[in-house]
Amino acid sequence: MGRFSKILSSNTPAKGAQDPKPSVQQPGLDIDEKKALGPESLIKAADIAPPQTNPTEKFNEKASESPAVKETDQWLAQKVRIHGKIIDEIDLTALDGLEKEDLKDKIIAIVKEIASEEQMRLNAKEIDSLADGIYHEMTGLGPLEILLQDEAVSDILINGHEQVYVEKGGELEVSPVRFANEAHLLRIVNRIVSQVGRRVDESQPLCDARLADGSRFNVAIRPIAVDGPLVSIRKFSKSPLTLDKLVGFEALPDHVAHFLWAACKSRCTILISGGTGSGKTTLLNALSQSISHKERLITIEDAAELQLQQPHVARMETRPPNIEGNGEIKQRELVKNALRMRPERVILGEVRGEEAFDMLQAMNTGHEGSMATLHANTPRDAVTRLEQMVAMGDMKISPEAVSGQIASAVHIIVQATRLSDGQRKITYVSEITGMEGKVIQMQDLFRYVRTGTGPENKVIGEFRCMGIRPKCLDLITTRNIPLPEGLFEPRVMETGRLSELSFKERMG
């Protein structure tokens, strides 16, 4: 069992665990051979391997780097080296079926044993930190775990194994987190994509996936990524953002949120437009709080990430082609199938292609109140993009007919924008009022107008009500949904929450 057998055998065996078998020890075996020799277990020897090169040599080559960087690299190399030693010398079957806390306790005991034998100068805090890192390498996502657990981090951007950026408070900054080498990063990537039945390799170097908590994951590897794997992770808050929180963050005024809640509740069809990272999905999740729990919702996404706040939600996601190039299922097929599943609202995570036509058909055939997001800079651009996406489907339908479909299907377009200083604002709430000749007519109900720049390039602006009564107002009032008095009077709107009651308590 290796020299750490006494540590493992001193604890009560896990439930259902067999008597541990002696581990196979043969010198000169590479990682693949070790994997082939060992039985299946909670932790596989091939998941994380010690670096092929001597870490000391690696750091001598980097003598010109700053002391902080060298210290980080040395700590990482030490962690990977000890992890490799544990994998080499421990009987993995003895760890099968252990609870997380028991496994962590055993790892701490082993790290202490190694530190004592090698006379490593580590205090209790450093030993705990080292044990945590090794535990995450074995059971989690290695160096990423500390960033995923940090609630202040909203985005994780990895540019090769040596460069990791994070977004905090809307600003990008370099993270001290590093990976031992490119192979180390690729093992973590493969662990993520395999959990959702996807793959990434040289023949298919791009992949979208999701983490266990619903966070969005995208990776590009060689030969597409010239300097090593490029990974983007869009984290979602463990506690979903509500309209009340968005109003508190001054992303939109209380009265605008009140109107959007009423419009969604009254089954107005809403399209949320914006750029990457502008908060489209967050706003869609927040608006879903206004939907009755009696309604059946069907969501369609490339990678399931929506966090709707209803009990009756059926989720579907697309499937990429297999290694032979077969078996791909696109969003358009899912939209068609969703209409056979008795939905009351169909919600598309993002419209980006020919499925736009089927979405418009659904919105025009008894599925009012459906919602979707798409990429565009303004509400007018969103309408133009919809027209172009319908044309991508090679439908034998005139442009005028497409415009008519959009004008009758979509009621409200909400524009979400990420400003230059990292703030996220709802910059437009526009209504489609119909057709005039061949042109779709729109009117802005609310707008955010930039008025200046403050210290540290902070954007200064104000929310304005344009003084137009929306066409959908009849749809809201006939359902007895209350709206604030004077909501549509032209003025500069007050930001922040105007009531201690939540929207759910105010609107019912």
SEZALO-530136 format. One record per residue (C-alpha): residue number from 0; chain; x, y, z. Coordinates in Angstrom, 2 decimals. Layout:
# SEZALO-530136
{pt NUM, A, {X, Y, Z}}
...
//
This chain:
# SEZALO-530136
{pt 0, A, {0.00, 0.00, 0.00}}
{pt 1, A, {2.97, 2.33, -0.02}}
{pt 2, A, {4.50, 4.18, 2.86}}
{pt 3, A, {1.24, 6.00, 3.70}}
{pt 4, A, {-0.75, 2.83, 4.32}}
{pt 5, A, {-0.72, 3.38, 8.06}}
{pt 6, A, {-2.53, 6.70, 7.63}}
{pt 7, A, {-5.28, 5.16, 5.55}}
{pt 8, A, {-5.67, 1.97, 7.55}}
{pt 9, A, {-5.98, 3.88, 10.81}}
{pt 10, A, {-9.44, 5.09, 9.76}}
{pt 11, A, {-12.67, 3.17, 9.44}}
{pt 12, A, {-13.15, 1.89, 5.87}}
{pt 13, A, {-15.80, 3.64, 3.76}}
{pt 14, A, {-19.22, 2.12, 3.27}}
{pt 15, A, {-19.20, -0.64, 0.70}}
{pt 16, A, {-15.44, -0.39, 0.24}}
{pt 17, A, {-13.55, -3.63, -0.38}}
{pt 18, A, {-10.35, -4.56, 1.40}}
{pt 19, A, {-7.67, -2.43, -0.18}}
{pt 20, A, {-5.45, -4.22, -2.64}}
{pt 21, A, {-1.72, -3.60, -2.81}}
{pt 22, A, {-0.93, -0.86, -5.26}}
{pt 23, A, {1.12, -1.79, -8.29}}
{pt 24, A, {4.54, -0.24, -8.07}}
{pt 25, A, {6.70, -0.51, -11.17}}
{pt 26, A, {9.49, 1.89, -11.94}}
{pt 27, A, {9.62, 3.60, -15.29}}
{pt 28, A, {5.88, 3.57, -16.00}}
{pt 29, A, {4.41, 6.61, -17.73}}
{pt 30, A, {1.04, 8.10, -16.79}}
{pt 31, A, {-0.97, 6.13, -19.36}}
{pt 32, A, {0.51, 2.84, -18.13}}
{pt 33, A, {-0.28, 3.70, -14.51}}
{pt 34, A, {-3.87, 4.47, -15.51}}
{pt 35, A, {-4.16, 1.13, -17.30}}
{pt 36, A, {-2.86, -0.74, -14.26}}
{pt 37, A, {-5.09, 0.86, -11.63}}
{pt 38, A, {-8.80, 0.02, -11.02}}
{pt 39, A, {-11.56, 2.59, -11.52}}
{pt 40, A, {-11.86, 4.76, -8.44}}
{pt 41, A, {-12.98, 8.13, -7.23}}
{pt 42, A, {-9.63, 9.59, -8.17}}
{pt 43, A, {-7.82, 8.52, -11.34}}
{pt 44, A, {-4.08, 8.63, -11.54}}
{pt 45, A, {-4.21, 10.18, -14.99}}
{pt 46, A, {-6.25, 13.21, -13.93}}
{pt 47, A, {-3.34, 15.20, -12.56}}
{pt 48, A, {0.25, 14.16, -13.13}}
{pt 49, A, {3.46, 15.71, -11.91}}
{pt 50, A, {5.17, 17.90, -14.49}}
{pt 51, A, {7.47, 16.05, -16.88}}
{pt 52, A, {10.28, 18.51, -16.36}}
{pt 53, A, {12.10, 19.19, -13.14}}
{pt 54, A, {10.36, 22.18, -11.49}}
{pt 55, A, {13.72, 23.48, -10.20}}
{pt 56, A, {15.08, 23.70, -13.73}}
{pt 57, A, {11.93, 25.47, -14.86}}
{pt 58, A, {12.28, 28.15, -12.21}}
{pt 59, A, {15.98, 28.68, -12.91}}
{pt 60, A, {15.01, 29.54, -16.48}}
{pt 61, A, {12.60, 32.15, -15.10}}
{pt 62, A, {15.11, 33.92, -12.88}}
{pt 63, A, {14.25, 37.23, -14.51}}
{pt 64, A, {10.65, 37.11, -13.27}}
{pt 65, A, {9.49, 39.03, -10.22}}
{pt 66, A, {9.88, 37.39, -6.78}}
{pt 67, A, {6.08, 37.21, -6.37}}
{pt 68, A, {5.67, 35.31, -9.65}}
{pt 69, A, {8.54, 32.94, -8.83}}
{pt 70, A, {7.10, 32.28, -5.38}}
{pt 71, A, {3.70, 31.46, -6.91}}
{pt 72, A, {5.31, 29.10, -9.43}}
{pt 73, A, {7.35, 27.36, -6.75}}
{pt 74, A, {4.29, 26.86, -4.57}}
{pt 75, A, {2.36, 25.45, -7.56}}
{pt 76, A, {5.21, 23.11, -8.49}}
{pt 77, A, {5.43, 21.93, -4.89}}
{pt 78, A, {1.69, 21.21, -4.83}}
{pt 79, A, {1.80, 19.26, -8.10}}
{pt 80, A, {4.90, 17.34, -6.99}}
{pt 81, A, {3.31, 16.26, -3.71}}
{pt 82, A, {0.10, 15.41, -5.53}}
{pt 83, A, {2.06, 13.22, -7.93}}
{pt 84, A, {3.78, 11.51, -4.99}}
{pt 85, A, {0.39, 10.79, -3.38}}
{pt 86, A, {-0.93, 9.32, -6.63}}
{pt 87, A, {2.19, 7.19, -7.03}}
{pt 88, A, {2.37, 5.79, -3.53}}
{pt 89, A, {-1.15, 5.64, -2.14}}
{pt 90, A, {-3.70, 2.88, -2.69}}
{pt 91, A, {-6.49, 4.73, -4.51}}
{pt 92, A, {-9.05, 2.00, -3.83}}
{pt 93, A, {-8.81, 2.86, -0.13}}
{pt 94, A, {-10.27, 6.29, -0.93}}
{pt 95, A, {-13.25, 4.99, -2.89}}
{pt 96, A, {-16.61, 5.96, -1.44}}
{pt 97, A, {-15.21, 8.28, 1.21}}
{pt 98, A, {-17.20, 11.35, 2.21}}
{pt 99, A, {-15.60, 14.66, 1.23}}
{pt 100, A, {-14.64, 15.56, 4.79}}
{pt 101, A, {-13.06, 12.15, 5.42}}
{pt 102, A, {-11.10, 12.36, 2.19}}
{pt 103, A, {-9.87, 15.83, 3.08}}
{pt 104, A, {-8.77, 14.68, 6.54}}
{pt 105, A, {-6.74, 11.84, 4.99}}
{pt 106, A, {-5.10, 14.19, 2.51}}
{pt 107, A, {-4.11, 16.59, 5.32}}
{pt 108, A, {-2.59, 13.68, 7.24}}
{pt 109, A, {-0.59, 12.60, 4.19}}
{pt 110, A, {0.66, 16.13, 3.50}}
{pt 111, A, {1.81, 16.43, 7.11}}
{pt 112, A, {3.63, 13.10, 6.77}}
{pt 113, A, {5.44, 14.26, 3.64}}
{pt 114, A, {6.27, 17.66, 5.15}}
{pt 115, A, {7.77, 15.94, 8.19}}
{pt 116, A, {9.79, 13.40, 6.20}}
{pt 117, A, {11.17, 16.00, 3.79}}
{pt 118, A, {11.70, 18.57, 6.55}}
{pt 119, A, {9.60, 21.15, 4.72}}
{pt 120, A, {9.22, 24.41, 6.63}}
{pt 121, A, {5.43, 24.74, 6.55}}
{pt 122, A, {3.21, 26.09, 9.29}}
{pt 123, A, {-0.29, 24.78, 9.98}}
{pt 124, A, {-1.93, 27.36, 7.70}}
{pt 125, A, {0.38, 26.51, 4.80}}
{pt 126, A, {-0.22, 22.78, 5.26}}
{pt 127, A, {-4.00, 23.36, 5.19}}
{pt 128, A, {-3.64, 25.50, 2.05}}
{pt 129, A, {-1.48, 22.86, 0.37}}
{pt 130, A, {-3.94, 20.12, 1.33}}
{pt 131, A, {-6.85, 22.18, -0.03}}
{pt 132, A, {-5.04, 22.59, -3.35}}
{pt 133, A, {-4.32, 18.87, -3.64}}
{pt 134, A, {-7.91, 18.03, -2.65}}
{pt 135, A, {-9.21, 20.30, -5.43}}
{pt 136, A, {-6.81, 18.68, -7.92}}
{pt 137, A, {-8.21, 15.27, -7.03}}
{pt 138, A, {-11.93, 15.97, -6.84}}
{pt 139, A, {-12.58, 19.40, -8.34}}
{pt 140, A, {-11.22, 21.81, -10.91}}
{pt 141, A, {-7.80, 22.40, -9.43}}
{pt 142, A, {-6.63, 26.04, -9.33}}
{pt 143, A, {-10.02, 27.21, -10.62}}
{pt 144, A, {-11.79, 26.21, -7.41}}
{pt 145, A, {-10.58, 29.20, -5.40}}
{pt 146, A, {-11.86, 31.59, -8.12}}
{pt 147, A, {-15.20, 29.79, -8.45}}
{pt 148, A, {-15.72, 30.11, -4.69}}
{pt 149, A, {-14.91, 33.85, -4.68}}
{pt 150, A, {-18.27, 35.63, -4.99}}
{pt 151, A, {-16.56, 38.89, -5.97}}
{pt 152, A, {-15.36, 37.28, -9.23}}
{pt 153, A, {-17.87, 37.46, -12.10}}
{pt 154, A, {-15.68, 36.37, -15.03}}
{pt 155, A, {-12.59, 34.13, -15.30}}
{pt 156, A, {-10.47, 34.57, -18.43}}
{pt 157, A, {-7.53, 32.20, -19.00}}
{pt 158, A, {-4.97, 33.03, -21.72}}
{pt 159, A, {-2.74, 29.99, -21.62}}
{pt 160, A, {-1.63, 28.23, -18.45}}
{pt 161, A, {0.44, 31.14, -17.10}}
{pt 162, A, {-2.00, 34.05, -17.45}}
{pt 163, A, {-5.36, 34.26, -15.66}}
{pt 164, A, {-7.54, 37.38, -15.49}}
{pt 165, A, {-10.67, 37.89, -13.40}}
{pt 166, A, {-13.38, 40.52, -13.45}}
{pt 167, A, {-14.25, 42.14, -10.14}}
{pt 168, A, {-16.66, 45.06, -9.93}}
{pt 169, A, {-16.69, 45.42, -13.70}}
{pt 170, A, {-12.88, 45.76, -13.96}}
{pt 171, A, {-10.38, 43.16, -15.22}}
{pt 172, A, {-7.34, 42.36, -13.09}}
{pt 173, A, {-4.57, 39.76, -13.15}}
{pt 174, A, {-5.07, 36.81, -10.80}}
{pt 175, A, {-2.17, 35.06, -9.01}}
{pt 176, A, {-3.73, 31.71, -9.95}}
{pt 177, A, {-1.52, 29.70, -12.34}}
{pt 178, A, {-1.46, 26.23, -13.88}}
{pt 179, A, {1.63, 24.00, -13.78}}
{pt 180, A, {1.77, 23.58, -17.55}}
{pt 181, A, {-0.48, 23.37, -20.60}}
{pt 182, A, {-1.23, 19.69, -19.99}}
{pt 183, A, {-2.43, 20.56, -16.48}}
{pt 184, A, {-4.89, 23.15, -17.88}}
{pt 185, A, {-6.10, 20.76, -20.59}}
{pt 186, A, {-6.85, 18.06, -18.00}}
{pt 187, A, {-9.08, 20.52, -16.12}}
{pt 188, A, {-10.78, 21.54, -19.39}}
{pt 189, A, {-11.46, 17.93, -20.36}}
{pt 190, A, {-12.85, 17.20, -16.92}}
{pt 191, A, {-15.38, 20.05, -17.37}}
{pt 192, A, {-16.55, 19.23, -20.89}}
{pt 193, A, {-16.79, 15.48, -20.27}}
{pt 194, A, {-19.26, 16.10, -17.43}}
{pt 195, A, {-21.82, 17.45, -19.93}}
{pt 196, A, {-21.15, 14.90, -22.66}}
{pt 197, A, {-19.02, 17.12, -24.88}}
{pt 198, A, {-15.45, 16.90, -26.13}}
{pt 199, A, {-12.62, 19.17, -27.15}}
{pt 200, A, {-9.60, 18.04, -29.18}}
{pt 201, A, {-7.64, 18.96, -32.29}}
{pt 202, A, {-10.48, 17.87, -34.57}}
{pt 203, A, {-12.99, 19.96, -32.58}}
{pt 204, A, {-11.01, 22.69, -30.84}}
{pt 205, A, {-13.99, 24.87, -29.83}}
{pt 206, A, {-16.53, 23.95, -27.17}}
{pt 207, A, {-19.35, 25.51, -25.15}}
{pt 208, A, {-20.30, 23.84, -21.89}}
{pt 209, A, {-21.54, 24.60, -18.39}}
{pt 210, A, {-20.23, 23.98, -14.91}}
{pt 211, A, {-22.16, 22.17, -12.21}}
{pt 212, A, {-23.42, 25.49, -10.77}}
{pt 213, A, {-24.71, 26.65, -14.18}}
{pt 214, A, {-21.79, 28.94, -14.99}}
{pt 215, A, {-21.10, 29.38, -18.71}}
{pt 216, A, {-17.87, 27.83, -20.01}}
{pt 217, A, {-16.14, 28.31, -23.37}}
{pt 218, A, {-12.78, 26.97, -24.51}}
{pt 219, A, {-10.60, 27.20, -27.61}}
{pt 220, A, {-7.47, 25.03, -27.85}}
{pt 221, A, {-4.68, 24.50, -30.37}}
{pt 222, A, {-4.55, 24.85, -33.37}}
{pt 223, A, {-7.24, 27.57, -33.07}}
{pt 224, A, {-5.63, 29.07, -29.96}}
{pt 225, A, {-2.08, 29.91, -31.05}}
{pt 226, A, {-0.49, 30.42, -27.61}}
{pt 227, A, {-2.33, 27.72, -25.66}}
{pt 228, A, {-5.86, 27.08, -24.39}}
{pt 229, A, {-8.18, 30.09, -24.10}}
{pt 230, A, {-10.87, 29.60, -21.46}}
{pt 231, A, {-13.74, 31.94, -20.57}}
{pt 232, A, {-16.03, 31.29, -17.61}}
{pt 233, A, {-19.03, 33.52, -16.95}}
{pt 234, A, {-20.00, 32.92, -13.34}}
{pt 235, A, {-23.54, 33.18, -12.06}}
{pt 236, A, {-24.38, 34.28, -8.57}}
{pt 237, A, {-25.30, 31.51, -6.16}}
{pt 238, A, {-28.26, 33.65, -5.14}}
{pt 239, A, {-29.98, 34.74, -8.39}}
{pt 240, A, {-30.23, 38.50, -8.95}}
{pt 241, A, {-33.77, 39.82, -8.68}}
{pt 242, A, {-35.26, 43.03, -10.06}}
{pt 243, A, {-35.06, 44.45, -6.54}}
{pt 244, A, {-31.28, 43.89, -6.48}}
{pt 245, A, {-30.84, 45.34, -9.98}}
{pt 246, A, {-32.72, 48.47, -8.88}}
{pt 247, A, {-30.51, 48.63, -5.79}}
{pt 248, A, {-27.42, 48.46, -8.05}}
{pt 249, A, {-28.93, 51.35, -10.09}}
{pt 250, A, {-28.95, 49.25, -13.25}}
{pt 251, A, {-32.44, 50.66, -13.86}}
{pt 252, A, {-34.90, 52.90, -11.95}}
{pt 253, A, {-37.62, 51.50, -9.73}}
{pt 254, A, {-40.41, 52.70, -12.05}}
{pt 255, A, {-38.81, 51.12, -15.13}}
{pt 256, A, {-38.47, 47.82, -13.29}}
{pt 257, A, {-42.12, 48.17, -12.22}}
{pt 258, A, {-43.19, 48.58, -15.85}}
{pt 259, A, {-41.09, 45.61, -17.06}}
{pt 260, A, {-42.52, 43.41, -14.28}}
{pt 261, A, {-46.05, 44.40, -15.32}}
{pt 262, A, {-45.32, 43.85, -19.03}}
{pt 263, A, {-43.86, 40.37, -18.42}}
{pt 264, A, {-46.70, 39.41, -16.07}}
{pt 265, A, {-49.30, 40.52, -18.64}}
{pt 266, A, {-47.69, 38.23, -21.27}}
{pt 267, A, {-46.07, 40.89, -23.42}}
{pt 268, A, {-43.37, 39.32, -25.59}}
{pt 269, A, {-39.99, 40.73, -24.55}}
{pt 270, A, {-36.71, 40.67, -26.45}}
{pt 271, A, {-33.55, 41.50, -24.46}}
{pt 272, A, {-30.73, 42.92, -26.57}}
{pt 273, A, {-27.16, 43.74, -25.64}}
{pt 274, A, {-23.48, 42.98, -26.02}}
{pt 275, A, {-21.35, 40.31, -24.39}}
{pt 276, A, {-21.37, 40.61, -20.60}}
{pt 277, A, {-24.02, 43.34, -20.57}}
{pt 278, A, {-26.39, 41.41, -18.28}}
{pt 279, A, {-28.96, 40.03, -20.75}}
{pt 280, A, {-29.28, 36.62, -19.11}}
{pt 281, A, {-29.31, 38.16, -15.64}}
{pt 282, A, {-32.21, 40.44, -16.60}}
{pt 283, A, {-34.12, 37.56, -18.20}}
{pt 284, A, {-33.72, 35.52, -15.02}}
{pt 285, A, {-34.90, 38.47, -12.92}}
{pt 286, A, {-37.98, 39.11, -15.10}}
{pt 287, A, {-38.97, 35.46, -14.85}}
{pt 288, A, {-39.86, 36.09, -11.20}}
{pt 289, A, {-43.03, 37.83, -12.41}}
{pt 290, A, {-44.32, 34.75, -14.26}}
{pt 291, A, {-47.05, 32.75, -12.56}}
{pt 292, A, {-45.99, 29.44, -11.03}}
{pt 293, A, {-48.97, 27.87, -12.80}}
{pt 294, A, {-47.41, 28.38, -16.23}}
{pt 295, A, {-45.30, 25.78, -18.05}}
{pt 296, A, {-42.03, 27.19, -19.37}}
{pt 297, A, {-39.70, 25.56, -21.87}}
{pt 298, A, {-36.15, 26.92, -22.19}}
{pt 299, A, {-33.89, 26.30, -25.20}}
{pt 300, A, {-30.17, 27.06, -25.02}}
{pt 301, A, {-26.82, 26.08, -26.49}}
{pt 302, A, {-25.60, 25.34, -22.96}}
{pt 303, A, {-28.24, 25.32, -20.21}}
{pt 304, A, {-27.50, 28.28, -17.93}}
{pt 305, A, {-30.80, 30.07, -17.25}}
{pt 306, A, {-31.85, 30.16, -13.60}}
{pt 307, A, {-35.59, 30.68, -13.89}}
{pt 308, A, {-37.49, 31.07, -10.65}}
{pt 309, A, {-40.50, 28.82, -11.38}}
{pt 310, A, {-41.15, 25.21, -10.40}}
{pt 311, A, {-42.47, 24.09, -13.81}}
{pt 312, A, {-39.52, 24.59, -16.17}}
{pt 313, A, {-38.53, 22.09, -18.89}}
{pt 314, A, {-34.96, 22.71, -20.05}}
{pt 315, A, {-33.44, 21.64, -23.38}}
{pt 316, A, {-30.02, 22.30, -24.87}}
{pt 317, A, {-28.45, 21.73, -28.25}}
{pt 318, A, {-26.06, 18.89, -29.01}}
{pt 319, A, {-22.87, 19.21, -31.11}}
{pt 320, A, {-21.98, 16.60, -33.76}}
{pt 321, A, {-20.09, 13.50, -32.69}}
{pt 322, A, {-16.60, 12.56, -33.86}}
{pt 323, A, {-18.03, 11.29, -37.18}}
{pt 324, A, {-19.86, 14.58, -37.71}}
{pt 325, A, {-23.31, 13.12, -37.05}}
{pt 326, A, {-25.99, 13.59, -34.41}}
{pt 327, A, {-26.01, 17.40, -34.21}}
{pt 328, A, {-29.22, 18.92, -32.84}}
{pt 329, A, {-29.67, 22.65, -33.47}}
{pt 330, A, {-31.79, 25.22, -31.70}}
{pt 331, A, {-34.24, 25.29, -34.60}}
{pt 332, A, {-35.10, 21.62, -34.12}}
{pt 333, A, {-35.58, 22.19, -30.40}}
{pt 334, A, {-37.92, 25.15, -31.02}}
{pt 335, A, {-40.04, 23.02, -33.34}}
{pt 336, A, {-40.14, 20.20, -30.82}}
{pt 337, A, {-40.95, 22.58, -27.95}}
{pt 338, A, {-44.22, 23.53, -29.65}}
{pt 339, A, {-45.34, 19.88, -29.29}}
{pt 340, A, {-44.67, 19.93, -25.54}}
{pt 341, A, {-47.59, 22.15, -24.47}}
{pt 342, A, {-45.57, 25.23, -23.53}}
{pt 343, A, {-47.21, 28.42, -22.33}}
{pt 344, A, {-44.02, 30.38, -22.85}}
{pt 345, A, {-40.94, 29.47, -24.88}}
{pt 346, A, {-37.71, 31.09, -23.68}}
{pt 347, A, {-34.58, 31.09, -25.86}}
{pt 348, A, {-31.29, 31.68, -24.12}}
{pt 349, A, {-29.90, 33.37, -27.23}}
{pt 350, A, {-31.17, 33.73, -30.80}}
{pt 351, A, {-28.29, 33.67, -33.26}}
{pt 352, A, {-29.47, 31.94, -36.44}}
{pt 353, A, {-32.26, 30.42, -38.48}}
{pt 354, A, {-34.24, 29.45, -35.37}}
{pt 355, A, {-35.39, 33.11, -35.29}}
{pt 356, A, {-38.15, 32.30, -37.80}}
{pt 357, A, {-39.55, 29.44, -35.71}}
{pt 358, A, {-39.35, 31.62, -32.60}}
{pt 359, A, {-41.43, 34.32, -34.32}}
{pt 360, A, {-43.91, 31.67, -35.44}}
{pt 361, A, {-44.26, 30.47, -31.83}}
{pt 362, A, {-44.78, 34.01, -30.56}}
{pt 363, A, {-47.50, 34.54, -33.17}}
{pt 364, A, {-49.36, 31.30, -32.54}}
{pt 365, A, {-50.56, 31.37, -28.95}}
{pt 366, A, {-47.32, 31.60, -26.99}}
{pt 367, A, {-47.46, 35.25, -25.98}}
{pt 368, A, {-45.13, 36.22, -23.20}}
{pt 369, A, {-42.21, 34.29, -24.68}}
{pt 370, A, {-38.76, 35.82, -24.21}}
{pt 371, A, {-35.36, 35.67, -25.86}}
{pt 372, A, {-31.98, 37.40, -25.89}}
{pt 373, A, {-29.78, 38.39, -28.82}}
{pt 374, A, {-26.66, 40.44, -29.52}}
{pt 375, A, {-27.23, 43.97, -30.82}}
{pt 376, A, {-26.16, 47.54, -30.01}}
{pt 377, A, {-29.59, 49.23, -30.06}}
{pt 378, A, {-33.26, 48.17, -30.25}}
{pt 379, A, {-33.34, 49.16, -33.94}}
{pt 380, A, {-30.25, 47.01, -34.59}}
{pt 381, A, {-31.98, 44.13, -32.80}}
{pt 382, A, {-34.90, 44.31, -35.25}}
{pt 383, A, {-32.48, 44.41, -38.21}}
{pt 384, A, {-30.59, 41.38, -36.85}}
{pt 385, A, {-33.84, 39.45, -36.46}}
{pt 386, A, {-34.67, 40.12, -40.10}}
{pt 387, A, {-31.21, 38.95, -41.16}}
{pt 388, A, {-31.40, 35.78, -39.04}}
{pt 389, A, {-34.74, 34.82, -40.58}}
{pt 390, A, {-33.14, 35.27, -44.00}}
{pt 391, A, {-30.40, 32.81, -42.97}}
{pt 392, A, {-33.01, 30.04, -42.97}}
{pt 393, A, {-33.53, 30.34, -46.76}}
{pt 394, A, {-37.25, 30.81, -46.23}}
{pt 395, A, {-39.24, 31.69, -49.34}}
{pt 396, A, {-40.80, 34.66, -47.60}}
{pt 397, A, {-40.62, 38.31, -48.60}}
{pt 398, A, {-38.80, 40.89, -46.42}}
{pt 399, A, {-42.12, 42.70, -45.92}}
{pt 400, A, {-43.71, 39.52, -44.55}}
{pt 401, A, {-40.77, 38.99, -42.18}}
{pt 402, A, {-41.09, 42.56, -40.90}}
{pt 403, A, {-44.82, 41.99, -40.39}}
{pt 404, A, {-44.09, 38.85, -38.36}}
{pt 405, A, {-41.66, 40.75, -36.12}}
{pt 406, A, {-44.04, 43.70, -35.65}}
{pt 407, A, {-46.88, 41.44, -34.55}}
{pt 408, A, {-44.76, 39.03, -32.44}}
{pt 409, A, {-42.49, 41.33, -30.38}}
{pt 410, A, {-43.91, 43.94, -28.02}}
{pt 411, A, {-40.96, 45.23, -25.97}}
{pt 412, A, {-37.20, 45.42, -26.67}}
{pt 413, A, {-34.96, 46.04, -23.64}}
{pt 414, A, {-31.38, 47.14, -24.33}}
{pt 415, A, {-28.75, 46.14, -21.75}}
{pt 416, A, {-25.34, 47.83, -21.96}}
{pt 417, A, {-22.03, 47.44, -20.19}}
{pt 418, A, {-20.55, 50.93, -19.92}}
{pt 419, A, {-16.86, 51.78, -20.30}}
{pt 420, A, {-16.34, 51.89, -16.51}}
{pt 421, A, {-17.86, 48.44, -15.97}}
{pt 422, A, {-21.33, 49.59, -14.90}}
{pt 423, A, {-24.28, 47.71, -16.39}}
{pt 424, A, {-27.34, 49.75, -17.29}}
{pt 425, A, {-30.66, 49.30, -19.05}}
{pt 426, A, {-30.17, 52.01, -21.68}}
{pt 427, A, {-33.41, 51.61, -23.68}}
{pt 428, A, {-36.88, 50.26, -23.14}}
{pt 429, A, {-38.52, 50.48, -26.57}}
{pt 430, A, {-41.89, 49.34, -27.90}}
{pt 431, A, {-42.71, 48.07, -31.37}}
{pt 432, A, {-45.96, 49.73, -32.41}}
{pt 433, A, {-46.58, 48.20, -35.84}}
{pt 434, A, {-45.77, 48.78, -39.51}}
{pt 435, A, {-45.81, 51.93, -41.58}}
{pt 436, A, {-45.42, 50.86, -45.17}}
{pt 437, A, {-42.44, 48.48, -45.20}}
{pt 438, A, {-40.82, 49.88, -42.04}}
{pt 439, A, {-41.26, 48.60, -38.48}}
{pt 440, A, {-42.27, 51.49, -36.22}}
{pt 441, A, {-40.73, 51.82, -32.74}}
{pt 442, A, {-40.90, 54.28, -29.89}}
{pt 443, A, {-38.59, 54.72, -26.89}}
{pt 444, A, {-40.42, 54.64, -23.55}}
{pt 445, A, {-37.36, 55.05, -21.28}}
{pt 446, A, {-33.72, 55.88, -21.99}}
{pt 447, A, {-30.42, 56.18, -20.14}}
{pt 448, A, {-28.46, 59.23, -21.34}}
{pt 449, A, {-24.79, 59.76, -20.59}}
{pt 450, A, {-24.19, 63.32, -19.41}}
{pt 451, A, {-20.52, 63.36, -18.44}}
{pt 452, A, {-17.48, 61.63, -16.98}}
{pt 453, A, {-16.50, 61.70, -13.32}}
{pt 454, A, {-13.31, 60.89, -11.40}}
{pt 455, A, {-11.47, 57.73, -12.52}}
{pt 456, A, {-13.45, 57.81, -15.80}}
{pt 457, A, {-16.70, 56.93, -14.06}}
{pt 458, A, {-19.67, 57.32, -16.39}}
{pt 459, A, {-22.26, 59.91, -15.27}}
{pt 460, A, {-25.77, 59.75, -16.70}}
{pt 461, A, {-29.48, 59.87, -16.02}}
{pt 462, A, {-32.58, 57.82, -16.76}}
{pt 463, A, {-35.27, 59.68, -18.65}}
{pt 464, A, {-38.92, 58.93, -19.22}}
{pt 465, A, {-39.79, 60.01, -22.77}}
{pt 466, A, {-43.42, 60.89, -21.99}}
{pt 467, A, {-45.02, 58.30, -24.32}}
{pt 468, A, {-47.86, 56.06, -23.24}}
{pt 469, A, {-47.13, 52.54, -24.52}}
{pt 470, A, {-49.48, 50.70, -26.84}}
{pt 471, A, {-49.29, 47.64, -24.54}}
{pt 472, A, {-50.76, 49.64, -21.64}}
{pt 473, A, {-54.24, 48.27, -22.39}}
{pt 474, A, {-52.85, 44.73, -22.10}}
{pt 475, A, {-51.54, 45.57, -18.60}}
{pt 476, A, {-54.54, 47.49, -17.25}}
{pt 477, A, {-57.13, 44.92, -18.41}}
{pt 478, A, {-55.32, 42.35, -16.25}}
{pt 479, A, {-55.62, 44.63, -13.18}}
{pt 480, A, {-51.86, 44.96, -12.80}}
{pt 481, A, {-51.11, 48.16, -10.84}}
{pt 482, A, {-48.72, 50.80, -12.19}}
{pt 483, A, {-47.37, 53.87, -10.36}}
{pt 484, A, {-49.25, 57.13, -10.89}}
{pt 485, A, {-47.68, 59.42, -13.50}}
{pt 486, A, {-45.33, 56.66, -14.64}}
{pt 487, A, {-45.11, 57.93, -18.22}}
{pt 488, A, {-44.76, 61.67, -17.51}}
{pt 489, A, {-41.61, 63.11, -19.15}}
{pt 490, A, {-38.91, 63.64, -16.50}}
{pt 491, A, {-35.52, 62.55, -15.18}}
{pt 492, A, {-36.20, 59.45, -13.12}}
{pt 493, A, {-35.05, 58.85, -9.58}}
{pt 494, A, {-32.69, 55.92, -9.05}}
{pt 495, A, {-32.62, 53.46, -6.18}}
{pt 496, A, {-35.45, 51.62, -4.50}}
{pt 497, A, {-38.57, 53.67, -3.80}}
{pt 498, A, {-40.27, 51.14, -1.54}}
{pt 499, A, {-39.17, 48.77, 1.19}}
{pt 500, A, {-41.54, 46.16, -0.26}}
{pt 501, A, {-40.20, 43.84, -2.96}}
{pt 502, A, {-41.79, 43.82, -6.41}}
{pt 503, A, {-43.32, 40.44, -5.62}}
{pt 504, A, {-45.02, 41.91, -2.54}}
{pt 505, A, {-46.12, 45.02, -4.42}}
{pt 506, A, {-47.37, 43.30, -7.56}}
{pt 507, A, {-48.66, 40.02, -6.12}}
//
